[in-house]
Amino acid sequence: MGADDGYTDLAFDATYQFANGSPHTFNANASYVQEHQRLSGTAALGGSSTVDSHLNVFTIDGQYAYRQTYSVTLAYFDSSGDANPIRFPAGPWFGSANHLPDSRYYTVQLEMMPFGKVSSFARPYLNMRFGLQYTAYTLFNGGSTNYDGFGHSAKDNNSVFLYMWLAI
C-alpha cells in the first residue's frame, strides 16, 4: 500500500444573534481554522514539494436587518499557508508567482426581502430576495500586485454579484 495524505484541522467558531422581537436584528459569526497537512502520498507522486505544510483560514461577518426586510452584511476573509511551488505554480490568473495560497478579501452585501415574513402576502409559500454583493480583494494567491507573474493584481478579481431568488 502507498503513502497516504493526512489532514488535521483545529478550529474555533463563534456566533452571536440578537433578535428580541424588535424591528432590529443582528448576527455575527467568526471562525478560525488551522489545518496541518501531511502530504506523504501527494509528495510521493510529485504533486507537492514538501510533506508537511499548513493552511490557516479566518473569517468574520456581521449582518444587520431591519423589519426582516432590509439587511446589510459586512464580511472579511483571510487565508495563509506555506509556499509550495508544485501545488501553487505561477500561471495566468489563478497562479501564484511566490507559490503561496494566501488570499484576503472584504465583502459588502445589501438585500431586500419583500415577502416571507409573518405579515407577508401568501405566507409561508412565497419567499423572494433581491441582493447586491461586492467583493474586494486586497491579496490573492500570495500577492497584491502581479500575484501570478503575468501582471494581474488582486483587485482584478473584485466582483459584483446581483441576484434574485424566489421560493414557492
N, C-alpha and C positions, 0 to 999 in steps of 0.2 A: 504494500500500500504506500502511496506517495505522501509527501508532506501536505499538511493542511494549513489553512489560514485560520487565525483566531482573532476575535474581537471582544474586548471588554469595555463596556460603557458604564461610566459613573455619571449619575445625573441628579440634578436638583430642579424642581419646578415649584412654582407658587402661583396661586390665583386669588384674586380679591374681587368680590362682586358686591356692589351697592345697589339694592333695589327695594326700597321701603314702601312702595306703593305711590310715591310721589311721581310727578312727571319726569323726573330726572333719574337716569340710571348710569352706572359707571362700572366698567370691568377692566381689570388689569391682569396681565399674565407675564410671567418671566420664566425662562428656563436656561439652564447651563448643562451642556453635555460634554464630557471629556471621554474621548474614545481612544483606547490603546489598541493598536493593531499589531499583530504578529503575523506577517505575510510570508510564511515559510513556503507555502505552495506557489504563490504568485512569483516570489523571487526565484524559486527553482525553475520556473517556466520562462524566466526572463522578463516578467511583467512588472518588476519593481527593483529599484536599485538598492533598497535596504529591506531588512527583515522587520525591524522594529520601527514603528512610527506612531504618531498621534494626530488627532484632529479635535479641536475644541470649537464648540458652537454655542453662542449666546444670543438669545432673542428676548425682546421685551416689547409689549404693546399695551396700549390703553385705548378704551373706547368709551365715548360719552354719547348717550342717546337722550333725546327729548321727546316725550309723549309717545314712545315706541314708534316714532315716525321719521325722525331725522337723526342721523348719527355721524360722528366723525371718529376715525381711528388713526392713531399715530403708532408706528412700529419701527423697530431698529433690529438689524441682523448683523452679526459679526462672526466670521469663522476664520480659524487659523490652523495651520498644521505644518508638518515637516516638509522640507523640499525633497522632491523625488523626480529627477529628470526623465525617468522612464514613464511614470504614471502621469506626470504633468509636463509634457514636452511643449516647446514653442510651436506655434501654429496660428494661422489667421483666425481671428475672432474668439475661439474657445481655448487657445493655447495659453501657456504661461512661460514668458521669457525667463523668469527667475525660478521656474519649476515649483511654485508654491500654489496651494489651493486657497489662499487667503482671499476673502471677499467681505465687503461691508456695504450695506445699503440702508436707506430710510424709505418708509412708505407712508403716504397720506391717503386716506380713503374717505370719501363722502358718500352717504347713502340716504335714500328716501324709501320708506316702506308705506305706501298709501293704504294697503289692506293687510289683513292678518292679525288685527287687534281684536279685543273683546267687543268693541263697538263698531267694527267694520262691516261693510256690506258683504253678504254671503259668507260670513264666518262660519265655521273654520275652513271652508272649502276653497276660498280664493286667497292666495298669497302672492304678492308682487313686490319686487325690489328693483330699484334703479341705483346704479352706483358709478362712481368715477374714482379710479385709483391711479396714483402717480408714484413711481418707484425711482429713486435717485441713487446711483452707485457712486461711492467715493473710492472704492477699492474693488478690483475684480481680478481674480486669478493672480494675486500677488503684486499688483501694481495699480497706480492711479493714472499714469501715462505710459503709453507704449507697453502695456501689460503683456501683449502676445508676441512682441518682437516684430510686429508688422504695422506699427504706428497707431494702433487703436487705444483709446483712453477708456477708463472705467465709465465715464459719463456717456460714452457711445451706447451703453447698454440700458440707459434710462428708458422708462416706458410709461405710456399712458394706456389705461385699460378702461373702456366704457362698457358697461354691461346692464342687462336687464334679465331677470328671471321671473318665471311665473310658475306657480304650483297650484294645480286644481285638484 
